[in-house]
């Protein structure tokens, strides 16, 4: 029988070259606008590794539970990666270690109590003045399609996540409620110039994923 992780890659999370183009431009945008740190970086649920792989971090660590994605990341990006459940891996990491934590389309796959656990453990592994960057579906703008993904377990908006961060020791640095479209499944052509223009536009048509940046208050 096919595993859930394998079948998810064939349904909701197919490989597409569009993804790497978007993440390269996202990394460039964040670097220029928000001065993203370039020291030790870690990404939770890194998927195909395109976001972490496109950063300029001096050391990169990825966490991913899907062994097929782990193999892809190791082959494509040659970055260190831990295969396992984030709830088990996070408590094993050293405290005050990371300058940058990346979280994309991840927290919604966990129950609310687990999300709070992840944020508490994230606080511990981050250095003072480090940065946590979260990108994920904004329920406020995609509620009609949010649960089309059967693996979604919790509901989040840019405001609810901001509150969760504050409750777990973080101070908000920046927020963009409509940062990206809901998914990469659009049939429209994607190139880096169009993505760049979209990211820098004050008008985000079909924007349904938020961007939040926060720093631990230590």
N, C-alpha and C positions, 0 to 999 in steps of 0.2 A: 504493500500500500504506500502511496506517495505521502511524504511528510507534509505537515501544514506549511512549514517554511518553504519547501520546494514548490508546492502548489501556489503559494502566495507570489512567488517570483514569476509564475506563468500566468497569473491573473491580474492582480493589482499592482505588481511591481516588476514589470518586464524591463529588460535592459533596453536602453535607448541612448544614442549618442547625444540627443538633446540635453540629457541630464548633465553631462560633463561641461557642455558649453555654458549652461545656466550657472553652474556652481563656480566656474572660473570667473564669470562676470560678477557674481555675488561676492566672491572673495575680494575682487578688485574694488568693488563699490564700498565694502565694509572697511577695507584698508584706507581708502582715501577719505571717506566721510567720518568714520568713527575711530580711526587710529588703532585698529585691532592689534593686540600684542603679538609678538612673533617669537616668544620663548617656547616653553613646553606647552604643547596643545594636546587635548584629548577630545575625542568625539564618541558619543554614545549612539549605538545602533547605526553604525556608519554606512550600512548598505553597500553600495558599489564603491564607496570610498572617494567619491568625486569632490566633496566639500573639503574634507581634511587634506586630501591629496593636492588640492589647489592652493592651500595656504602656504605662507612663507615661514612657518614655525621651524625652529631649529631642531626640535624633537617632537615626533608625532606618535601618539598611541591611540589606537582604535579599539572599540569594544563592539562585538557583533555576535549574535547567537546563532546565526544561520551559517553553517559550515560551507555551503556553496559560495556565499558572499565573502566569507573569510578567504577562501582560496582565490577568488577574483581579486580582492584587495592586495593580497600578498604578491600576486602575479603582476598586477597592473601598476601598483604604486610603491611596492617594496617598503612599506611602513610597518612598524611593530603593531601587532594586533592580538588581542585576547579574545578567545572564543568562549562565550558563556553568557549566562543570564546576568544582566546588570545588577540585580538585587544581591547577587552573590559576589560579583567581581568588585563592586565599589568599596565594600568594607575592607577589602584586602589591599587597597591602594594607599600609598604613603600620604600623610597629611601635609598641607602647605607645600604642594609640589607643582601645581599647574598654573600657568599664566593665562590660559585660554581654554574654555570648555565650550564645545559645540554640540548643540542638540537640535536635530531637525526631524520633524514628522515622527516623533518618538513618544512623547509623554501621553498622547491620546490612546496609546496601546496598553496603558496600565490603569488599574483601579486608583481612585483618589488617594487612598492611604499609601499606596506604593509610590505615587508621584511625590507626596510629601517626604517619604523616606529617601527617595532619590535626591531631592533638593537638600535635605539635611546632610546627607553624605557628601554631596557635591560641595557644599560650603566648607567641609572639613579638608577636602583635598586641594582647595584653591589657596593660592598665595594672597597676601594682602595686596590690594590694588589690581588684582587679576580681573578677568572679564568672562562672564557667562553669556552666550548668545543663543537664543532660542528662536527657531522658525517652525511654525506648524499651522495647521488649519485653524482658522478663526470661526468658531461656530456661529457667531453673529452674522457672518456673510456667506456661509455655505451650509446652513442647517438642512437644506433640502437634500443635500448629497452626502452629508457627514457620515451617516450610518450605512451608506452604500458599501463602505468598507466594513466587513463583518468583524474585523479585529479591533475596531475602535471600542474602548472600554470606558473612557471618561470624556467629559465635555469641557472645552477650554475656549476662552476668548482672551484678547489682549489685556482686558481688565482683570479677569479672574486670575490669570497667571501672574500679573503684576502684584496682586494681593497675596498670592501664594509665596512669591519671592520675598515680599516684605515680612511675611509671617515666619520665614525661615532664615532671616538674617541678611537679606540682600537689599541693596539700595538701587533703585531704577536709574539707568543711565540714558537710555533712549528707547523709543517705541514707534513703530510704524504699523498701524492696524491693517493696512492693505498692501503688504509688501510684494507678494507673488500671487499668481493664479492658483487655483485649488490643486491642479495636477499638471503633469507633463503629457497627458494623453491627447492634447489638442492636435488636430490634423494640420494646423497652420504651420508654415515653415518657421524654424527657429535658427537665427544666426546671432553671433555675438553683438552685432551692431543694433539689432532690434531689441535684444535683451538689455543692453546698456541703456538704450533710450527709454525703455520701460522702467528700469530701476530709478532713473533720474527724473522721470516725469512726475509732476505733482498730481496728475490724474491717473489713477490705476484702474483701468477697465478690467472687470472680472477679478479684481484683487480679492483674495479670500484666505490668504495666509498672513499671519502677523510676524513681525520681527520685534524681539525684545532683547535689550542688553542690560545686564545688571552686574554690580560688583558686591562681593561680600563685605559686610561692615565688620572689620576686625580691629 
